[in-house]
Amino acid sequence: MHFTLGNHELEIIKTTRRGSIGLRVEPNRIALMVPKQLADAAITAFVESEQGWLLQQIEAHQSQMPKQLVMKSGHELLLFGDKVMFKEDHHTPVKKMHLTHDDTCITVFCKQSRALKNERHHIYRHLVDFYHQQLIDYLTPKVADWEKRIGVKTQSVQIKNYRSRWGSCYSDGRVQFNWKLVMAPKAVIDYVVVHELCHLVHANHSAAFWNLVEQHCPDFESHKAWLKENGTALISFQAV
């Protein structure tokens, strides 16, 4: 079952995992995930009535990510899924290097006396430290909230620099998250939190595990798709 929305082909995928309708946007596929029992007529009615909203979501998703995420003055970075400009200020006199930010820009004020190679390292550390703090400030209340909802208890929440994963959960209650998650939308971060905390109930990826994830995060498949599509750009973030 397919629909055409503007220049986009929308595939309908029926699944027993879903109790609600969710949109999945991937590099080579756009799919509407629907409950298996939902009648074709109801699906058609939904697509026709929500066509404008669906197009808006598809186009917003496809335009969201910068082509490349690098720490270079004048380039765009991401903070909780929002684009922010990264700037290095080498002209304002400062006693020591420091970082400021607002809703649209992250600026590192640099001491002019540093050797270039050493300076790049210090700028990167300031940015990473900023990202670490932003993520831990967001995660701390979120983890506490989801602990109560899921009925589990963590022992510690740690921020790590993983190369190929977004989080880890250990049987002793430790949960760890990749600091680069701070560049993902908050809904995607929430999914990763739910995913890891559900492992305190099911230490596997069984059907029972995914059912529990869906119970607390009905749109988890769209968030998985976001990470699949954009994860490489986040993981490969570097200074230049």
Phi and psi restraints in degrees (value plus and minus 20) as a CYANA .aco file:
   2 HIS   PHI    -155.0  -115.0
   2 HIS   PSI     136.2   176.2
   3 PHE   PHI    -155.1  -115.1
   3 PHE   PSI     133.0   173.0
   4 THR   PHI    -127.3   -87.3
   4 THR   PSI     102.1   142.1
   5 LEU   PHI    -139.6   -99.6
   5 LEU   PSI      82.9   122.9
   6 GLY   PHI      40.9    80.9
   6 GLY   PSI    -140.3  -100.3
   7 ASN   PHI    -116.5   -76.5
   7 ASN   PSI      -8.7    31.3
   8 HIS   PHI    -131.1   -91.1
   8 HIS   PSI     121.4   161.4
   9 GLU   PHI    -118.9   -78.9
   9 GLU   PSI     101.6   141.6
  10 LEU   PHI    -124.7   -84.7
  10 LEU   PSI      97.4   137.4
  11 GLU   PHI    -113.2   -73.2
  11 GLU   PSI     119.0   159.0
  12 ILE   PHI    -120.8   -80.8
  12 ILE   PSI     104.6   144.6
  13 ILE   PHI    -141.3  -101.3
  13 ILE   PSI      99.5   139.5
  14 LYS   PHI    -112.7   -72.7
  14 LYS   PSI     114.3   154.3
  15 THR   PHI    -163.3  -123.3
  15 THR   PSI     125.9   165.9
  16 THR   PHI     -97.4   -57.4
  16 THR   PSI     -32.3     7.7
  17 ARG   PHI     -96.1   -56.1
  17 ARG   PSI     -40.5    -0.5
  18 ARG   PHI    -120.5   -80.5
  18 ARG   PSI     122.6   162.6
  19 GLY   PHI    -131.5   -91.5
  19 GLY   PSI     -20.4    19.6
  20 SER   PHI    -166.9  -126.9
  20 SER   PSI     154.0   194.0
  21 ILE   PHI    -110.7   -70.7
  21 ILE   PSI     117.1   157.1
  22 GLY   PHI    -162.1  -122.1
  22 GLY   PSI     127.9   167.9
  23 LEU   PHI    -119.9   -79.9
  23 LEU   PSI     113.7   153.7
  24 ARG   PHI    -141.4  -101.4
  24 ARG   PSI     101.4   141.4
  25 VAL   PHI    -134.8   -94.8
  25 VAL   PSI      95.5   135.5
  26 GLU   PHI    -140.3  -100.3
  26 GLU   PSI     146.9   186.9
  27 PRO   PHI     -74.6   -34.6
  27 PRO   PSI     -59.7   -19.7
  28 ASN   PHI    -137.5   -97.5
  28 ASN   PSI      -7.4    32.6
  29 ARG   PHI    -178.1  -138.1
  29 ARG   PSI     120.7   160.7
  30 ILE   PHI    -141.4  -101.4
  30 ILE   PSI     102.5   142.5
  31 ALA   PHI    -152.4  -112.4
  31 ALA   PSI     126.1   166.1
  32 LEU   PHI    -125.8   -85.8
  32 LEU   PSI      94.4   134.4
  33 MET   PHI    -108.7   -68.7
  33 MET   PSI     102.7   142.7
  34 VAL   PHI    -150.4  -110.4
  34 VAL   PSI     134.9   174.9
  35 PRO   PHI     -80.3   -40.3
  35 PRO   PSI     121.8   161.8
  36 LYS   PHI     -78.6   -38.6
  36 LYS   PSI     -53.7   -13.7
  37 GLN   PHI    -101.5   -61.5
  37 GLN   PSI     -25.3    14.7
  38 LEU   PHI     -91.7   -51.7
  38 LEU   PSI     107.7   147.7
  39 ALA   PHI     -88.4   -48.4
  39 ALA   PSI     129.8   169.8
  40 ASP   PHI     -78.2   -38.2
  40 ASP   PSI     -57.4   -17.4
  41 ALA   PHI     -83.2   -43.2
  41 ALA   PSI     -58.3   -18.3
  42 ALA   PHI     -89.4   -49.4
  42 ALA   PSI     -56.7   -16.7
  43 ILE   PHI     -84.6   -44.6
  43 ILE   PSI     -65.9   -25.9
  44 THR   PHI     -79.8   -39.8
  44 THR   PSI     -63.7   -23.7
  45 ALA   PHI     -82.6   -42.6
  45 ALA   PSI     -59.9   -19.9
  46 PHE   PHI     -84.7   -44.7
  46 PHE   PSI     -68.3   -28.3
  47 VAL   PHI     -81.6   -41.6
  47 VAL   PSI     -62.8   -22.8
  48 GLU   PHI     -86.7   -46.7
  48 GLU   PSI     -60.4   -20.4
  49 SER   PHI     -96.6   -56.6
  49 SER   PSI     -47.1    -7.1
  50 GLU   PHI    -129.7   -89.7
  50 GLU   PSI       0.2    40.2
  51 GLN   PHI     -77.8   -37.8
  51 GLN   PSI     -64.5   -24.5
  52 GLY   PHI     -81.7   -41.7
  52 GLY   PSI     -63.8   -23.8
  53 TRP   PHI     -85.7   -45.7
  53 TRP   PSI     -62.6   -22.6
  54 LEU   PHI     -81.0   -41.0
  54 LEU   PSI     -65.0   -25.0
  55 LEU   PHI     -81.7   -41.7
  55 LEU   PSI     -61.7   -21.7
  56 GLN   PHI     -82.1   -42.1
  56 GLN   PSI     -62.7   -22.7
  57 GLN   PHI     -87.0   -47.0
  57 GLN   PSI     -61.3   -21.3
  58 ILE   PHI     -82.7   -42.7
  58 ILE   PSI     -68.4   -28.4
  59 GLU   PHI     -89.3   -49.3
  59 GLU   PSI     -56.8   -16.8
  60 ALA   PHI     -84.8   -44.8
  60 ALA   PSI     -60.5   -20.5
  61 HIS   PHI     -85.6   -45.6
  61 HIS   PSI     -63.5   -23.5
  62 GLN   PHI     -91.1   -51.1
  62 GLN   PSI     -44.1    -4.1
  63 SER   PHI    -118.3   -78.3
  63 SER   PSI     -19.2    20.8
  64 GLN   PHI     -92.7   -52.7
  64 GLN   PSI     -62.5   -22.5
  65 MET   PHI    -105.0   -65.0
  65 MET   PSI     110.8   150.8
  66 PRO   PHI     -80.8   -40.8
  66 PRO   PSI     133.6   173.6
  67 LYS   PHI     -83.2   -43.2
  67 LYS   PSI     -54.7   -14.7
  68 GLN   PHI    -165.0  -125.0
  68 GLN   PSI     116.2   156.2
  69 LEU   PHI    -123.6   -83.6
  69 LEU   PSI      84.0   124.0
  70 VAL   PHI    -155.9  -115.9
  70 VAL   PSI     129.4   169.4
  71 MET   PHI    -104.4   -64.4
  71 MET   PSI      67.0   107.0
  72 LYS   PHI    -161.4  -121.4
  72 LYS   PSI     111.0   151.0
  73 SER   PHI     -76.1   -36.1
  73 SER   PSI     110.8   150.8
  74 GLY   PHI      73.2   113.2
  74 GLY   PSI     -25.0    15.0
  75 HIS   PHI    -117.9   -77.9
  75 HIS   PSI     135.5   175.5
  76 GLU   PHI    -106.1   -66.1
  76 GLU   PSI     118.9   158.9
  77 LEU   PHI    -137.2   -97.2
  77 LEU   PSI    -199.1  -159.1
  78 LEU   PHI    -142.1  -102.1
  78 LEU   PSI     122.3   162.3
  79 LEU   PHI    -156.5  -116.5
  79 LEU   PSI      90.9   130.9
  80 PHE   PHI      33.4    73.4
  80 PHE   PSI      19.4    59.4
  81 GLY   PHI      65.4   105.4
  81 GLY   PSI     -28.2    11.8
  82 ASP   PHI    -117.0   -77.0
  82 ASP   PSI     121.2   161.2
  83 LYS   PHI     -93.5   -53.5
  83 LYS   PSI     113.5   153.5
  84 VAL   PHI    -153.9  -113.9
  84 VAL   PSI     124.0   164.0
  85 MET   PHI    -101.2   -61.2
  85 MET   PSI     116.4   156.4
  86 PHE   PHI    -122.4   -82.4
  86 PHE   PSI     109.4   149.4
  87 LYS   PHI    -152.2  -112.2
  87 LYS   PSI     125.8   165.8
  88 GLU   PHI    -134.2   -94.2
  88 GLU   PSI     104.3   144.3
  89 ASP   PHI    -122.8   -82.8
  89 ASP   PSI      88.1   128.1
  90 HIS   PHI    -122.3   -82.3
  90 HIS   PSI     -14.1    25.9
  91 HIS   PHI    -130.5   -90.5
  91 HIS   PSI     -54.9   -14.9
  92 THR   PHI     -90.6   -50.6
  92 THR   PSI     103.7   143.7
  93 PRO   PHI     -83.9   -43.9
  93 PRO   PSI     107.1   147.1
  94 VAL   PHI    -157.1  -117.1
  94 VAL   PSI     129.7   169.7
  95 LYS   PHI     -96.3   -56.3
  95 LYS   PSI     -52.9   -12.9
  96 LYS   PHI    -170.4  -130.4
  96 LYS   PSI     136.5   176.5
  97 MET   PHI     -83.3   -43.3
  97 MET   PSI     116.4   156.4
  98 HIS   PHI    -173.0  -133.0
  98 HIS   PSI     145.1   185.1
  99 LEU   PHI    -140.4  -100.4
  99 LEU   PSI     119.1   159.1
 100 THR   PHI    -147.9  -107.9
 100 THR   PSI     140.4   180.4
 101 HIS   PHI    -174.8  -134.8
 101 HIS   PSI     135.4   175.4
 102 ASP   PHI    -158.5  -118.5
 102 ASP   PSI    -183.5  -143.5
 103 ASP   PHI     -88.1   -48.1
 103 ASP   PSI     -39.1     0.9
 104 THR   PHI    -140.3  -100.3
 104 THR   PSI     -30.7     9.3
 105 CYS   PHI    -170.2  -130.2
 105 CYS   PSI     121.7   161.7
 106 ILE   PHI    -135.1   -95.1
 106 ILE   PSI     103.0   143.0
 107 THR   PHI    -142.8  -102.8
 107 THR   PSI     111.4   151.4
 108 VAL   PHI    -128.4   -88.4
 108 VAL   PSI     100.3   140.3
 109 PHE   PHI    -109.7   -69.7
 109 PHE   PSI     103.3   143.3
 110 CYS   PHI    -128.3   -88.3
 110 CYS   PSI     124.9   164.9
 111 LYS   PHI     -98.6   -58.6
 111 LYS   PSI     112.5   152.5
 112 GLN   PHI     -94.4   -54.4
 112 GLN   PSI     -33.9     6.1
 113 SER   PHI    -103.2   -63.2
 113 SER   PSI     -31.7     8.3
 114 ARG   PHI     -91.8   -51.8
 114 ARG   PSI     124.4   164.4
 115 ALA   PHI     -85.1   -45.1
 115 ALA   PSI     126.2   166.2
 116 LEU   PHI     -76.9   -36.9
 116 LEU   PSI     -68.0   -28.0
 117 LYS   PHI     -81.9   -41.9
 117 LYS   PSI     -65.2   -25.2
 118 ASN   PHI     -84.9   -44.9
 118 ASN   PSI     -57.3   -17.3
 119 GLU   PHI     -83.3   -43.3
 119 GLU   PSI     -63.3   -23.3
 120 ARG   PHI     -79.0   -39.0
 120 ARG   PSI     -60.9   -20.9
 121 HIS   PHI     -83.5   -43.5
 121 HIS   PSI     -64.2   -24.2
 122 HIS   PHI     -88.1   -48.1
 122 HIS   PSI     -58.2   -18.2
 123 ILE   PHI     -81.6   -41.6
 123 ILE   PSI     -65.9   -25.9
 124 TYR   PHI     -80.4   -40.4
 124 TYR   PSI     -63.0   -23.0
 125 ARG   PHI     -84.7   -44.7
 125 ARG   PSI     -58.7   -18.7
 126 HIS   PHI     -82.3   -42.3
 126 HIS   PSI     -62.8   -22.8
 127 LEU   PHI     -87.0   -47.0
 127 LEU   PSI     -64.8   -24.8
 128 VAL   PHI     -84.4   -44.4
 128 VAL   PSI     -61.7   -21.7
 129 ASP   PHI     -81.5   -41.5
 129 ASP   PSI     -59.7   -19.7
 130 PHE   PHI     -82.1   -42.1
 130 PHE   PSI     -67.5   -27.5
 131 TYR   PHI     -81.5   -41.5
 131 TYR   PSI     -62.8   -22.8
 132 HIS   PHI     -75.3   -35.3
 132 HIS   PSI     -69.5   -29.5
 133 GLN   PHI     -86.9   -46.9
 133 GLN   PSI     -59.9   -19.9
 134 GLN   PHI     -79.5   -39.5
 134 GLN   PSI     -63.1   -23.1
 135 LEU   PHI     -89.7   -49.7
 135 LEU   PSI     -63.9   -23.9
 136 ILE   PHI     -86.3   -46.3
 136 ILE   PSI     -55.6   -15.6
 137 ASP   PHI     -84.2   -44.2
 137 ASP   PSI     -54.3   -14.3
 138 TYR   PHI     -97.5   -57.5
 138 TYR   PSI     -62.1   -22.1
 139 LEU   PHI     -91.4   -51.4
 139 LEU   PSI     -55.8   -15.8
 140 THR   PHI     -74.2   -34.2
 140 THR   PSI     -74.5   -34.5
 141 PRO   PHI     -91.3   -51.3
 141 PRO   PSI     -50.3   -10.3
 142 LYS   PHI     -85.1   -45.1
 142 LYS   PSI     -66.6   -26.6
 143 VAL   PHI     -81.8   -41.8
 143 VAL   PSI     -63.0   -23.0
 144 ALA   PHI     -80.8   -40.8
 144 ALA   PSI     -60.5   -20.5
 145 ASP   PHI     -86.3   -46.3
 145 ASP   PSI     -66.7   -26.7
 146 TRP   PHI     -91.6   -51.6
 146 TRP   PSI     -47.4    -7.4
 147 GLU   PHI     -76.9   -36.9
 147 GLU   PSI     -66.6   -26.6
 148 LYS   PHI     -85.6   -45.6
 148 LYS   PSI     -62.3   -22.3
 149 ARG   PHI     -86.7   -46.7
 149 ARG   PSI     -62.3   -22.3
 150 ILE   PHI    -104.5   -64.5
 150 ILE   PSI     -44.9    -4.9
 151 GLY   PHI      65.9   105.9
 151 GLY   PSI      20.0    60.0
 152 VAL   PHI    -149.0  -109.0
 152 VAL   PSI     153.0   193.0
 153 LYS   PHI    -159.6  -119.6
 153 LYS   PSI     105.7   145.7
 154 THR   PHI    -112.1   -72.1
 154 THR   PSI     137.7   177.7
 155 GLN   PHI    -117.1   -77.1
 155 GLN   PSI     -51.6   -11.6
 156 SER   PHI    -181.9  -141.9
 156 SER   PSI     134.2   174.2
 157 VAL   PHI    -141.5  -101.5
 157 VAL   PSI     102.9   142.9
 158 GLN   PHI    -146.7  -106.7
 158 GLN   PSI     130.6   170.6
 159 ILE   PHI    -125.2   -85.2
 159 ILE   PSI     108.4   148.4
 160 LYS   PHI    -146.2  -106.2
 160 LYS   PSI     147.9   187.9
 161 ASN   PHI    -130.0   -90.0
 161 ASN   PSI      59.9    99.9
 162 TYR   PHI    -103.6   -63.6
 162 TYR   PSI     131.5   171.5
 163 ARG   PHI    -119.0   -79.0
 163 ARG   PSI     -37.6     2.4
 164 SER   PHI    -166.4  -126.4
 164 SER   PSI      -8.6    31.4
 165 ARG   PHI    -162.6  -122.6
 165 ARG   PSI     141.8   181.8
 166 TRP   PHI    -121.7   -81.7
 166 TRP   PSI     -40.9    -0.9
 167 GLY   PHI    -187.2  -147.2
 167 GLY   PSI     146.9   186.9
 168 SER   PHI    -163.5  -123.5
 168 SER   PSI     129.5   169.5
 169 CYS   PHI    -153.0  -113.0
 169 CYS   PSI     116.3   156.3
 170 TYR   PHI    -138.2   -98.2
 170 TYR   PSI     133.8   173.8
 171 SER   PHI     -82.6   -42.6
 171 SER   PSI     -42.6    -2.6
 172 ASP   PHI    -103.2   -63.2
 172 ASP   PSI     -17.2    22.8
 173 GLY   PHI      78.4   118.4
 173 GLY   PSI     -20.0    20.0
 174 ARG   PHI     -95.4   -55.4
 174 ARG   PSI     115.3   155.3
 175 VAL   PHI    -145.9  -105.9
 175 VAL   PSI     120.0   160.0
 176 GLN   PHI    -150.7  -110.7
 176 GLN   PSI     124.3   164.3
 177 PHE   PHI    -150.8  -110.8
 177 PHE   PSI     124.0   164.0
 178 ASN   PHI     -89.9   -49.9
 178 ASN   PSI     108.4   148.4
 179 TRP   PHI     -81.7   -41.7
 179 TRP   PSI     -44.4    -4.4
 180 LYS   PHI     -92.4   -52.4
 180 LYS   PSI     -28.1    11.9
 181 LEU   PHI     -80.0   -40.0
 181 LEU   PSI     -44.1    -4.1
 182 VAL   PHI     -80.2   -40.2
 182 VAL   PSI     -38.7     1.3
 183 MET   PHI    -105.5   -65.5
 183 MET   PSI     -31.7     8.3
 184 ALA   PHI    -105.0   -65.0
 184 ALA   PSI     138.5   178.5
 185 PRO   PHI     -79.5   -39.5
 185 PRO   PSI     132.4   172.4
 186 LYS   PHI     -80.3   -40.3
 186 LYS   PSI     -55.6   -15.6
 187 ALA   PHI     -83.2   -43.2
 187 ALA   PSI     -54.5   -14.5
 188 VAL   PHI     -90.4   -50.4
 188 VAL   PSI     -61.6   -21.6
 189 ILE   PHI     -80.9   -40.9
 189 ILE   PSI     -63.0   -23.0
 190 ASP   PHI     -78.9   -38.9
 190 ASP   PSI     -60.6   -20.6
 191 TYR   PHI     -80.6   -40.6
 191 TYR   PSI     -63.7   -23.7
 192 VAL   PHI     -83.7   -43.7
 192 VAL   PSI     -58.7   -18.7
 193 VAL   PHI     -80.7   -40.7
 193 VAL   PSI     -70.0   -30.0
 194 VAL   PHI     -79.5   -39.5
 194 VAL   PSI     -64.7   -24.7
 195 HIS   PHI     -75.2   -35.2
 195 HIS   PSI     -70.4   -30.4
 196 GLU   PHI     -88.9   -48.9
 196 GLU   PSI     -59.7   -19.7
 197 LEU   PHI     -88.3   -48.3
 197 LEU   PSI     -52.0   -12.0
 198 CYS   PHI     -86.3   -46.3
 198 CYS   PSI     -42.3    -2.3
 199 HIS   PHI     -90.0   -50.0
 199 HIS   PSI     -37.0     3.0
 200 LEU   PHI     -93.3   -53.3
 200 LEU   PSI     -35.4     4.6
 201 VAL   PHI    -119.3   -79.3
 201 VAL   PSI     -65.9   -25.9
 202 HIS   PHI    -145.8  -105.8
 202 HIS   PSI      88.9   128.9
 203 ALA   PHI    -104.3   -64.3
 203 ALA   PSI      30.2    70.2
 204 ASN   PHI    -183.8  -143.8
 204 ASN   PSI    -193.8  -153.8
 205 HIS   PHI    -137.8   -97.8
 205 HIS   PSI      26.3    66.3
 206 SER   PHI     -94.0   -54.0
 206 SER   PSI     152.3   192.3
 207 ALA   PHI     -79.8   -39.8
 207 ALA   PSI     -57.7   -17.7
 208 ALA   PHI     -82.7   -42.7
 208 ALA   PSI     -59.0   -19.0
 209 PHE   PHI     -81.9   -41.9
 209 PHE   PSI     -71.0   -31.0
 210 TRP   PHI     -86.2   -46.2
 210 TRP   PSI     -52.6   -12.6
 211 ASN   PHI     -84.3   -44.3
 211 ASN   PSI     -58.3   -18.3
 212 LEU   PHI     -88.6   -48.6
 212 LEU   PSI     -61.1   -21.1
 213 VAL   PHI     -79.0   -39.0
 213 VAL   PSI     -66.8   -26.8
 214 GLU   PHI     -85.1   -45.1
 214 GLU   PSI     -54.4   -14.4
 215 GLN   PHI     -77.9   -37.9
 215 GLN   PSI     -58.4   -18.4
 216 HIS   PHI    -119.2   -79.2
 216 HIS   PSI     -35.7     4.3
 217 CYS   PHI    -163.4  -123.4
 217 CYS   PSI      58.9    98.9
 218 PRO   PHI     -76.9   -36.9
 218 PRO   PSI     -49.6    -9.6
 219 ASP   PHI    -116.3   -76.3
 219 ASP   PSI       5.9    45.9
 220 PHE   PHI     -79.7   -39.7
 220 PHE   PSI     -50.4   -10.4
 221 GLU   PHI     -87.0   -47.0
 221 GLU   PSI     -55.9   -15.9
 222 SER   PHI     -89.4   -49.4
 222 SER   PSI     -53.3   -13.3
 223 HIS   PHI     -92.4   -52.4
 223 HIS   PSI     -57.5   -17.5
 224 LYS   PHI     -80.3   -40.3
 224 LYS   PSI     -61.7   -21.7
 225 ALA   PHI     -84.5   -44.5
 225 ALA   PSI     -58.5   -18.5
 226 TRP   PHI     -81.0   -41.0
 226 TRP   PSI     -65.1   -25.1
 227 LEU   PHI     -86.4   -46.4
 227 LEU   PSI     -57.2   -17.2
 228 LYS   PHI     -84.0   -44.0
 228 LYS   PSI     -60.3   -20.3
 229 GLU   PHI     -96.3   -56.3
 229 GLU   PSI     -61.0   -21.0
 230 ASN   PHI    -128.9   -88.9
 230 ASN   PSI     -27.2    12.8
 231 GLY   PHI     -79.0   -39.0
 231 GLY   PSI     -58.2   -18.2
 232 THR   PHI     -81.3   -41.3
 232 THR   PSI     -60.5   -20.5
 233 ALA   PHI     -83.4   -43.4
 233 ALA   PSI     -58.7   -18.7
 234 LEU   PHI     -90.4   -50.4
 234 LEU   PSI     -67.8   -27.8
 235 ILE   PHI     -82.3   -42.3
 235 ILE   PSI     -56.4   -16.4
 236 SER   PHI    -107.9   -67.9
 236 SER   PSI     -14.1    25.9
 237 PHE   PHI     -72.6   -32.6
 237 PHE   PSI     115.1   155.1
 238 GLN   PHI    -173.5  -133.5
 238 GLN   PSI     148.7   188.7
 239 ALA   PHI    -110.7   -70.7
 239 ALA   PSI     126.7   166.7
